[in-house]
């Protein structure tokens, strides 16, 4: 007997809109003002990564059916059906009754105060050792790494771009990004619970050596400056212990209070160069399972790994269901 989901049609009209918008031969990017938020929510419901989706659309996709079958190949037919139903309900306005109701914070008053003053927060041991190790194993397997053989840490891989490994689809990744405590922390800082997890990438930062130098980005923001800084929260979880010398994440605390005024006088490019020269960023050391969150207006960067062990990281973030 067919299940309820198996009887549902596998259709999502927005899939065609996304494909046509990103078609390499389509110069017409005329979409509604809400399109970019809708596209983010589309990726959220279907739990597909931004980079892997764009890579497929721009280099391989031939038509809507091809796009649909690519997603089914990644997620499975039952997940695709369920995502179609949920996204269609949201897109057609049937989920308008899902209000952004206030969320009871799981954070302490001291943690909220630290967040307000510094624009970042570290939560100790949010993710357990078993789940962290599962993602480390996934990364090492994808890169062909043997942790007992340091020479294997430096092999080239087409999925590796700098420190970023474009790896999105695996149960080990889902087990962390769908963690209820993780969502509760984000909900506490956003002040609402109507959040959907992004399908984010992971990172691998091996130690520097004579013939290998640091591949990470210098101090930067992940901001669309045509729009300007928003109250958007980014985060990562350390998948192994990361003392300050093991490529620790670094940032400039409190800069969220200064950025708007600074941008009145200087371009983002000039401003970030000045901040680099001032050497204001501090490393945030941590243990396996520690979560670090920061506002997008905080300048940040990974740092060179001067230890004898690679650094492993999974990135995590959420989108609000309703654009504000």
Secondary structure, 3 states (H helix, E strand, C coil): CCCHHHHCCCCCHHHHHHHHHCCCCCCCCCCCCCHHHHHHHHHHHHCCCHHHHHHHHHHCCCCHHHHHHHHHHHHCHHHHHHHHHHHHHHHCCCCCCCCCCECCCCCCHHHHHHHHHHCEEEECCCCCHHHHHHHHHHHHHHHCCCCCCHHHHHCCCCCEECCEECCCCCHHHHHHHCCHHHHHHHHHHHCECCEEECCCCEEEECCCECCECCCCCCCECCCCCCCCCCCCEEEEEECCCECCCECCEEECCCHHHCHHHHHHHCCHHHHHHHHHHHCCCEEECECCCCEEEEECCCCEECCCECCCCCEEEEEECEEECCCC
